[in-house]
């Protein structure tokens, strides 16, 4: 049974996580110099889902990390594989032809908008997974290292992948410990 103090702590954390939506965080963070190339490198070379990567960054900034996979994460992965990835592939395939055809460029823009909407849906689903307790734990001095945590999670060893994770960690605001 939770004590009144732990209920209050969980409620305060829930409120704080809702105060800056994952979508708003992702838009702000992704625009920072160095974030986009680091994310795309991890996406294209290590098959890391950028939405999930940004979710981990958001949790880290809130002083949290995963201790186990939450229920529902597999559904987000399925959404990304069935919806977002095909849209991205099609958008990329149309890029050369769009340079020579205004009509194809228009189609490509619509696909890009659909891809962005699919990513927003993924981020919304990831944010809904966050419920204090169970699969989240507060960062401690010993665990407050996003690069090492994510490298272990995704079994990354390549120097460029570790460097990309380090870039992301350096560009994040300092983690705020859960209160």
Residue pairs with C-beta under 8 A, 6 or more apart in sequence:
2 10
9 132
9 178
9 179
10 132
10 133
12 178
12 179
13 62
13 64
13 132
13 178
13 179
14 131
14 132
16 62
16 176
16 178
16 179
17 62
17 127
17 130
20 58
21 127
22 54
22 55
22 58
22 123
22 124
22 126
22 127
23 120
23 123
23 124
23 127
25 54
25 57
25 58
25 61
26 51
26 54
26 58
26 123
29 35
29 54
29 57
29 58
29 171
29 172
30 36
30 39
30 54
32 171
33 171
34 167
34 171
35 167
35 168
35 171
37 164
38 164
38 165
38 167
38 168
39 50
39 53
39 54
39 164
39 168
40 50
41 160
41 161
41 164
42 48
42 50
42 53
42 161
42 164
42 165
43 49
43 50
43 53
45 158
45 160
45 161
46 154
46 156
46 158
46 161
48 154
49 77
49 80
49 122
50 119
51 76
51 80
51 84
51 119
51 122
51 123
51 126
52 73
52 76
52 77
52 80
52 126
53 150
53 168
54 123
55 123
55 126
55 127
56 65
56 66
56 146
56 149
56 150
56 153
57 146
57 168
57 172
59 65
59 66
59 130
59 136
60 139
60 146
60 149
60 169
60 172
60 175
61 172
61 173
61 175
61 176
62 175
62 176
62 178
63 138
63 139
63 175
63 176
63 177
63 178
64 136
64 137
64 138
64 139
64 178
65 136
65 137
65 139
65 143
65 149
66 135
66 136
66 137
66 153
67 135
67 136
67 137
68 134
68 135
69 135
70 129
70 130
70 131
70 134
70 135
71 129
72 125
72 128
72 129
73 126
73 129
75 125
76 122
76 125
76 126
76 129
79 118
79 121
79 122
79 125
80 118
80 122
83 118
83 121
84 115
84 118
84 119
84 122
87 111
87 114
87 115
87 118
88 115
90 111
91 108
91 111
91 112
91 115
94 104
94 107
94 108
94 111
95 108
97 104
98 104
98 105
98 107
98 108
99 105
130 136
132 178
137 143
138 177
138 178
139 175
139 177
143 149
144 175
145 169
146 165
146 168
146 169
146 172
147 162
147 165
147 166
147 168
147 169
150 156
150 165
151 157
151 161
151 162
151 165
156 162
156 165
